[in-house]
Amino acid sequence: MRFALRYRHQRIALGDNGIVMGRGTGCDIVLDGDDVSRRHAKAMPTDDAVIVEDLGSHNGTFVNGERIEGPSRLGHGDVFTVGSHELRVIVDRPEDSQPPEALPSLWDYDAEDEQTMSAGTLGMRFVAGYGMLAAGMVHRAERELGKTLRDFADALLTGKPATTDLVMALRFALRLAFETRRGSWLDIALKILETDVPLSNDAFQAIEETVRAIGDPAFARRAAANLRTRGVSNEEVLTSLDGLAGDEPE
């Protein structure tokens, strides 16, 4: 049996030597993001499974939402998370394979300092929650981390969280809102958006997609206003949000 990795909509065949993932240009798959180490994780195929191992990264590697402490054995359908990037193990069909260099970036940070930032305790919890959502464990993520996310949002005015905690919280809040279609989680995401959390074009699109999924014009107006206040000039996203907002009620 041969295995591959599904990353977003692409399939990457796993050769006999496996694949190393990280921010470093020498990796087989280069993944952007402040929460990805230069050499972050490795996936090695065996006869009947894929062994995923964290390579001493700052932020850890998660399998089906749980941080791994050593080599972890994965089968078809299992998901592992490297920073904000989700990869799923699948049985390989060579005709569908794509080369690693074709991979897009999920969160494309323009960090001047290439040192990987280490998330705080809260950031790590939100990474775990994002992994749960990626694995389809929506109710578990909401049940176990919903209160933590609400408390985090309430504390934004009383202290300045670490930048990585803000990034992790925003990503988790947006994905939770998208999966549950609950406006309360989008409300928290928009509160986080009012801070100096780093953003990218992919983040703008995630905001637009989540607002569209919720379908409330009030959220669209808030999102557009927040982005304009921050000086965002992504006209495609702003135009889409304006369209979702409709006319301002009198």
N, C-alpha and C positions, 0 to 999 in steps of 0.2 A: 504494500500500500504506500502510495506517495502522497505527501501533503503539500499544501500551499497556505499562504496567508491572504485573507481578504482585507484590504485596506480601502475604506470608503467603497468605491465601485470598481476597484481593480483587484486582480488576482496576481500574486507574486509567488512563483514556484520556489520551493525550498530545496536547494541542492544538498548534496551529501555533507558539505562543510557547514551548512546552516547559514544564518543571516545575523549579522550584528547591526543593531539599531542605535542611533544616537545623533548628537548634533555635529560630531566631528566629520570632516569631509572624507576621512578614510573609512567610514562605516559603509556597509552594504546598502542600508537604507538611512538616508539623512532626514531626520525629523526636527523641525524647528520648534522653538519654544523655550522660555526661561526655565520651565520645569523639566526639561530633558537634558541629561548629562551628555558629555562628549561621547563616551561609550556607555550606553545605558543598559541594554539588555541583549540577550542572544536567544535565538530560536533554533534548535537543532532537531532535525527529524530522526526518528528511529523506525523500526519496521512497522510498529503499530501505534505510534503516538508522536507528539512533538514535545520536546523538553525545553521549557522556557526558564531562563536563569537571569537574575538581576546581576549586573556587573559592577556592583558597588556604587550605584547611583545615589545622588543626594535625596531624591524624592521617592525612590522605590518603584517597583513594578507590581502591578495588581493583576490577579487572575480571577475573573468572575467577581470583581469587586473586593477581593481580599488581598492584602499585601503579602507577597511571598517572602519567606525567609531563606529559601534554598531552591534548588532546581525543582520545578513543578511539571508534572506530567499532564499534558493537554490532549484532548481528543477532538473529533469533528464537532464544530459548533461552539467550542470554548472560546472565551474572549479574554485577551490580556490588554492592559493599558500601560502605555509608556508616555508619561506626562499627560497631555490632553489627547493623545492619539490612540485610537482603538483599533486593534487588529484581531481578526477572528481566524481560528484554525479551520481549514476545510480540506476535504479530499481533493487532490489536484487533478485537473483535466488540462493537459499541456496546451491544447489548442486555445485555451482562454487566458493563458498566462500573459502578464505584462512585465516589462523590465522595471527594476526598482527606480531608475532615473525618471520614470514617467509619473512618479508619485507626486500628488499635490501636497501643499502644506495646509494644515488645519487652522493653526493659529500662528501667524507670521509676524513675530516681533522684530522690531528694528532696534535691538539693544546695542548700544555702543560698547558696552563691556560684555565680552563673550563668556565670562564666568557664569556658570549655571547657578541660579539663585535657589537656595534651599527654603522650601515652604515651612511655615510654622505648624504648630500642632493642628490649628483649625484648617489650614490649607491642606494638610494631609488627609483630614477627615472628609473634606469636600472632594478631594481626588478619589477617595474610596467610594463616596456617594456617586460620583460620575461613573465610576466603573460599574456600580450596581445598575445604574440606568442603562449603560451600554450593554449589559448582560440581560436586560429585560426585567430586572427586579425593581420595578417602579414603586410598588407599594412599600417594599422594604426600605428603599432609599428615603421615601417620604416619611415613613414611620420613625426610622432611626436617626435621621439627620434634619428633619423638618424643624424641630425646636431649635437645634443648633444654628440653623440658617436664620431663623427669626431673631434669635438672641444676637447674632452677629450683626444683623441689620439695625437692631435697636441700639447697639453699642457704637455705631458709626459716628454718632455725634459726640460721644464721650471720650473717644480716643482715636488714634490713627493706626489702623491695622497695617501689617506688613504688605508690601505691594503684591507679593505672591499670594497672600491670603485673599486679597481683593480679587485677583484674577481667578483663583480657584472658585471663590464664592460666586462671582458673576457667571462663570461657565456652568456651575452646578445649578444656580437659580434659573438660568435660561433653559437648560435642558429639562429641569424638573417641570417648569411651566409648560414647555412644549409637550412633554409626555403626558402630563395630567390635565392639560388645558385649564389650569387653575390660575385665575388672575392674581391671586394673592402672591404667588411665587414670582410672577412677572413684576408685580409692584416692588418686591424686594430687589429684583434685578435692576429696576430703574432707579431705586435709591442708591445702589452701588454705583450705577452709572454717573451719579452726581459727584462722585469722588474723583480722584486723579488716577483711577485704574487704567493701566495701559490698554489701548485698543488697536485693532488692525482691521483691514477690509473684511477678513473672514468673521471677525467679531461683529462688525456692522451688519453683515448678512444674517448672522445668527439672531441678532436683535430683531431684524425685519421679519424673519421667518417665524419667530416666536410670537411677535405682535400679530402677525397674520393668522397664526393658529388660534390665538385667543379670540380675535375678532371684535374687540372692543375699541371703538374710535377714540375713547378717552386715553387709552394706553398709547395709541398711535401718536396722538398729539403730544403726550408727555415725552415719548421717545424722541420724536423729531426735535422738540424744544431742547431736550438735554444734549443731543448731538450737536445742534447748532450753537448752544452755549459753549460747548467744548471746542468750537471752531472746526468741526468735521465738515469736509467738503465733498463727501461722496454723494454726488447729486442723484445717482441711480437709487440709492437706498433712501435718501431724503424724499425724493419724488414719490417713491413707493409708499413711504410712511404717510406723506401728505394725502395720497389717494385713499389710504385706509382710514385716515382721520375724517375725511369728508368735510363738510362745512361746520364751522364752530357754532354750537347751539346758542340761540339768543337768550 
